[in-house]
Amino acid sequence: MPLRATDDRKDDADRSRELRDAIDRTGYYPEVVIDSVAAAVSGERVVSFYVHHEPTFDRDEVRRHLSVMVLTPSRLIIVHTDEHAGDDLLPEPYTSTSSEAIRLSSVTSVVVTRMVANPTKGQTTPAEAVITLGWGGVSRVDLEPAGCDDPQCEADHGYTGVLASDDFSLRVSAAADGQDAVPLLLSFAEQLSARTHS
């Protein structure tokens, strides 16, 4: 459930208070998440943000996940919090939160995929959207055997492949996340793209 993405084109106000309110409205361990986000932001001005709360089913229990993307004047910050039932090391239920701060100059790709239902009927509002961000932290290699044009050739041509940056990906849909989810994600992606073009 996305709660807010903000538009920094209106003014240069710090959106920290709005970000705190959006996290608080999720009801998902807000103090834990707010502390982690605040530590990662480190006092920088919050230009824009996107909060995505995603419940998932684990057997007969519901587990929750919260992703927060924050855009500051110099960095992209991604904070992800998961809920756990407990394990051998921590027998009681607990949360784990990871944060990553990426210099905007390091962001190498902002890939936005829009899914539009019934485009032949004039519908242009995306029903779903996926944002995939790359900055070189994680790369994926897709390999396949290489070949040549000769169908009779039995030589070993080695492998060919693609190296793709795939550090973070988030998918939202109007059906699952609410009518505002897709436009808010697209707005955040547009603002991020505008700050990483140089």
CORBEL-V384390 format. One record per pair of residues at least 4 apart in sequence whose C-alpha atoms are under 7 Angstrom apart, sorted by the first residue. I is the first residue (numbers start at 1). GAP is how many residues later the second one is. If there is no record, write none. Layout:
BEGIN
i:gap
I:GAP
I:GAP
END
This chain:
BEGIN
i:gap
1:51
1:52
1:53
1:176
1:177
2:48
2:49
2:50
2:51
2:175
2:179
3:19
3:48
3:49
4:18
4:45
4:46
4:47
4:180
5:43
5:44
5:45
5:179
5:180
5:182
5:183
6:42
6:43
7:41
8:4
8:39
8:40
14:31
14:32
14:33
15:4
15:31
15:32
15:33
16:4
16:30
17:4
18:4
19:4
19:30
20:4
20:14
21:4
22:4
23:7
23:11
23:28
24:6
26:27
29:4
30:4
31:4
32:4
33:4
34:4
35:4
36:4
37:4
37:42
38:4
40:37
40:59
40:61
44:28
45:27
45:28
46:24
46:25
46:26
47:24
47:25
47:26
48:22
48:23
48:140
49:20
49:21
49:22
49:139
50:18
50:19
50:20
50:135
50:138
51:16
51:17
51:18
52:14
52:15
52:16
53:12
53:13
53:14
54:10
54:11
54:12
55:7
55:8
55:9
55:10
56:6
56:7
56:8
57:4
57:5
57:6
58:4
58:5
63:20
64:18
64:19
65:16
65:17
65:18
66:14
66:15
66:16
67:12
67:13
67:14
68:10
68:11
68:12
69:8
69:9
69:10
70:6
70:7
70:8
71:4
71:5
71:6
72:4
74:29
74:30
75:26
75:27
75:28
75:29
76:25
76:26
76:27
76:28
77:23
77:24
77:25
78:21
78:22
78:23
79:18
79:19
79:20
79:21
80:17
80:18
80:19
81:14
81:15
81:16
81:17
82:13
82:14
82:15
83:11
83:12
83:13
84:9
84:10
84:11
85:7
85:8
85:9
86:4
86:5
86:6
86:7
86:8
87:4
102:4
103:4
104:92
105:91
106:29
107:27
107:28
107:89
108:26
108:27
109:24
109:25
109:26
110:21
110:22
110:23
110:24
110:83
111:20
111:21
111:22
112:18
112:19
112:20
113:16
113:17
113:18
114:12
114:14
114:15
114:16
115:11
115:12
115:13
115:14
116:8
116:9
116:10
116:11
117:6
117:10
118:5
119:4
119:5
126:56
127:46
127:47
128:44
128:45
128:46
128:54
129:42
129:43
129:44
129:53
130:39
130:40
130:41
130:42
131:38
131:39
131:40
132:34
132:36
132:37
132:38
133:33
133:34
133:35
133:36
134:31
134:32
134:33
134:34
135:30
135:32
136:29
137:30
138:27
138:28
138:29
139:24
139:25
139:26
139:27
140:23
140:24
140:25
140:26
141:20
141:21
141:22
141:23
142:19
142:20
142:21
143:16
143:17
143:18
143:19
144:15
144:16
144:17
145:13
145:14
145:15
146:11
146:12
146:13
146:14
147:10
172:5
172:9
172:10
173:4
173:8
173:9
174:4
174:5
174:7
174:8
177:4
180:4
181:4
182:4
183:4
184:4
185:4
186:4
187:4
188:4
189:4
190:4
191:4
192:4
193:4
END
